[in-house]
């Protein structure tokens, strides 16, 4: 059984955050960091997250356009085949 993903109702977000801190960095390591530095870091990560979200959205849009174009081509080819078949 695979672990729950972000989209599952059973996803434990707090557990995930704690696991990530354990894996990638202890929050105590930031205890000497000033408020201003933490705020700048937070804004930086928010900007990176926004950019990544934009890139994901753009890629999805391009993939949808590509899939739509392929479907149009298939529909056109199927229409041509149907015309040839009905003409015989």
GROMACS elastic network, one bead per residue, 0.5 to 0.9 nm:
[ bonds ]
;  ai    aj funct       b0    kb
    2     5     6  0.85524   500
    3    11     6  0.85405   500
    4     7     6  0.77739   500
    4     8     6  0.57210   500
    4     9     6  0.81825   500
    4    10     6  0.64072   500
    4    11     6  0.53881   500
    4    12     6  0.82318   500
    5     8     6  0.54270   500
    5     9     6  0.87306   500
    5    10     6  0.83487   500
    5    11     6  0.61546   500
    6     9     6  0.82206   500
    6    10     6  0.87979   500
    6    11     6  0.59426   500
    6    12     6  0.85310   500
    6    13     6  0.79884   500
    7    10     6  0.85958   500
    7    11     6  0.72708   500
    8    11     6  0.54109   500
    9    12     6  0.86515   500
   11    15     6  0.86806   500
   11    16     6  0.83023   500
   12    15     6  0.52746   500
   12    16     6  0.61581   500
   12    17     6  0.87907   500
   13    17     6  0.62376   500
   13    18     6  0.86354   500
   14    17     6  0.51637   500
   14    18     6  0.62034   500
   14    19     6  0.85401   500
   15    18     6  0.51006   500
   15    19     6  0.60371   500
   15    20     6  0.85816   500
   16    19     6  0.50498   500
   16    20     6  0.61760   500
   16    21     6  0.86668   500
   17    20     6  0.51016   500
   17    21     6  0.62298   500
   17    22     6  0.85668   500
   18    21     6  0.51348   500
   18    22     6  0.61498   500
   18    23     6  0.85600   500
   19    23     6  0.60485   500
   19    24     6  0.84940   500
   20    24     6  0.57371   500
   20    25     6  0.74578   500
   21    24     6  0.52993   500
   21    26     6  0.53631   500
   21    27     6  0.66264   500
   22    25     6  0.59052   500
   22    26     6  0.60037   500
   22    27     6  0.86945   500
   23    26     6  0.81625   500
   25    28     6  0.85205   500
   25    29     6  0.73725   500
   26    29     6  0.55887   500
   26    30     6  0.78705   500
   27    30     6  0.55964   500
   27    31     6  0.73290   500
   28    31     6  0.51953   500
   28    32     6  0.84188   500
   29    32     6  0.72882   500
   29    33     6  0.82481   500
   30    33     6  0.51261   500
   30    34     6  0.84552   500
   30    38     6  0.81582   500
   31    34     6  0.81387   500
   33    36     6  0.82737   500
   33    37     6  0.63200   500
   33    38     6  0.65414   500
   34    37     6  0.52285   500
   34    38     6  0.62384   500
   34    39     6  0.85658   500
   35    38     6  0.51043   500
   35    39     6  0.60558   500
   35    40     6  0.86104   500
   36    39     6  0.50266   500
   36    40     6  0.61770   500
   36    41     6  0.85894   500
   37    40     6  0.50983   500
   37    41     6  0.61397   500
   37    42     6  0.85242   500
   38    41     6  0.50429   500
   38    42     6  0.60438   500
   38    43     6  0.85851   500
   39    43     6  0.61321   500
   39    44     6  0.84772   500
   40    43     6  0.51170   500
   40    44     6  0.60462   500
   40    45     6  0.86225   500
   41    45     6  0.62223   500
   41    46     6  0.85548   500
   42    45     6  0.51768   500
   42    46     6  0.61034   500
   42    47     6  0.85886   500
   43    47     6  0.60703   500
   43    48     6  0.85220   500
   44    47     6  0.51391   500
   44    48     6  0.62117   500
   44    49     6  0.85536   500
   45    49     6  0.59783   500
   45    50     6  0.84486   500
   46    50     6  0.60486   500
   46    51     6  0.85547   500
   47    51     6  0.61420   500
   47    52     6  0.85416   500
   48    51     6  0.50763   500
   48    52     6  0.60948   500
   48    53     6  0.85133   500
   49    52     6  0.50496   500
   49    53     6  0.60458   500
   49    54     6  0.85147   500
   50    53     6  0.50562   500
   50    54     6  0.61547   500
   50    55     6  0.86379   500
   51    55     6  0.61613   500
   51    56     6  0.85815   500
   52    55     6  0.50109   500
   52    56     6  0.60865   500
   52    57     6  0.84858   500
   53    56     6  0.50838   500
   53    57     6  0.60618   500
   53    58     6  0.85176   500
   54    57     6  0.50605   500
   54    58     6  0.60433   500
   54    59     6  0.85081   500
   55    58     6  0.50692   500
   55    59     6  0.60392   500
   55    60     6  0.85029   500
   56    59     6  0.51393   500
   56    60     6  0.61112   500
   56    61     6  0.85476   500
   57    60     6  0.51297   500
   57    61     6  0.61377   500
   57    62     6  0.86810   500
   58    61     6  0.50342   500
   58    62     6  0.62233   500
   58    63     6  0.86057   500
   59    62     6  0.51042   500
   59    63     6  0.61263   500
   59    64     6  0.85712   500
   60    63     6  0.50371   500
   60    64     6  0.61082   500
   60    65     6  0.85831   500
   61    64     6  0.51086   500
   61    65     6  0.62010   500
   61    66     6  0.85678   500
   62    65     6  0.50486   500
   62    66     6  0.60543   500
   62    67     6  0.85319   500
   63    67     6  0.60626   500
   63    68     6  0.84631   500
   64    67     6  0.50410   500
   64    68     6  0.59888   500
   64    69     6  0.85077   500
   65    68     6  0.50071   500
   65    69     6  0.61087   500
   65    70     6  0.85955   500
   66    69     6  0.51233   500
   66    70     6  0.62387   500
   66    71     6  0.86495   500
   67    70     6  0.50592   500
   67    71     6  0.61723   500
   67    72     6  0.86567   500
   68    71     6  0.50333   500
   68    72     6  0.62217   500
   68    73     6  0.86818   500
   69    72     6  0.50481   500
   69    73     6  0.62766   500
   69    74     6  0.86674   500
   70    73     6  0.50730   500
   70    74     6  0.62057   500
   70    75     6  0.85849   500
   71    74     6  0.50013   500
   71    75     6  0.60373   500
   71    76     6  0.85112   500
   72    75     6  0.50163   500
   72    76     6  0.60655   500
   72    77     6  0.85298   500
   73    76     6  0.50971   500
   73    77     6  0.61005   500
   73    78     6  0.84519   500
   74    77     6  0.51155   500
   74    78     6  0.59668   500
   74    79     6  0.84453   500
   75    78     6  0.50393   500
   75    79     6  0.60221   500
   75    80     6  0.86172   500
   76    79     6  0.50185   500
   76    80     6  0.62558   500
   76    81     6  0.86763   500
   77    80     6  0.50748   500
   77    81     6  0.62129   500
   77    82     6  0.85962   500
   78    81     6  0.50510   500
   78    82     6  0.60931   500
   78    83     6  0.86092   500
   79    82     6  0.50717   500
   79    83     6  0.62039   500
   79    84     6  0.86746   500
   80    83     6  0.51351   500
   80    84     6  0.62417   500
   80    85     6  0.85665   500
   81    84     6  0.51243   500
   81    85     6  0.60372   500
   81    86     6  0.85287   500
   82    85     6  0.50325   500
   82    86     6  0.59830   500
   82    87     6  0.84360   500
   83    86     6  0.52045   500
   83    87     6  0.60475   500
   83    88     6  0.88252   500
   84    87     6  0.51714   500
   84    88     6  0.66113   500
   85    88     6  0.54971   500
